[in-house]
């Protein structure tokens, strides 16, 4: 039988670290919870989640240095066009601390949806975002329907199906 004291310190450190870093995911904002409101500067307006109540809102957290965000931006424009008439609003929340990288990114990947800015990263803390991109579908009632972390082109069909299903539900 192995005693706790005979396990190498590295193994104990690794196990303790794994528990510590895994713990936040267990407390992440989940489906059914009320999404935290936000009030952020947009390109042409102040954007608030509460101001979009009564619509489905796809909230995406991104930054200019995020490689998967380069894939998700064109898709979110398609998503906005596809579901706009059914009541979907896409809001991409930028977390860059500086404006120049954001401007360059938006020049390369022009958004066909609302973009809000949170350089102090207050909103991702409220949403318990652990990586980028991370997105949430928020229902008309302001509650989280689902959360999605990361993005690859293979995610498109599944995300669109989940959004369509949620929007078709009574």
Number of C-alpha atoms within 10 A of each C-alpha: 4 6 6 9 8 8 10 9 11 9 10 13 11 11 11 12 12 11 11 10 10 11 11 12 11 9 9 14 19 17 15 13 13 15 22 15 14 17 15 17 15 18 10 9 11 13 20 16 18 14 12 16 15 13 19 26 22 23 20 26 26 25 22 19 13 13 15 16 24 20 14 22 21 14 16 21 17 15 22 21 16 12 17 15 9 14 13 25 22 23 23 23 26 21 22 18 14 10 13 11 14 18 13 12 17 15 10 10 16 13 20 16 17 18 22 23 25 19 16 10 15 11 20 21 9 14 19 15 19 13 12 21 22 20 22 22 26 29 23 17 14 22 19 22 22 20 19 14 14 15 19 12 10 8 12 15 10 10 16 14 11 15 21 14 10 16 17 9 6 4
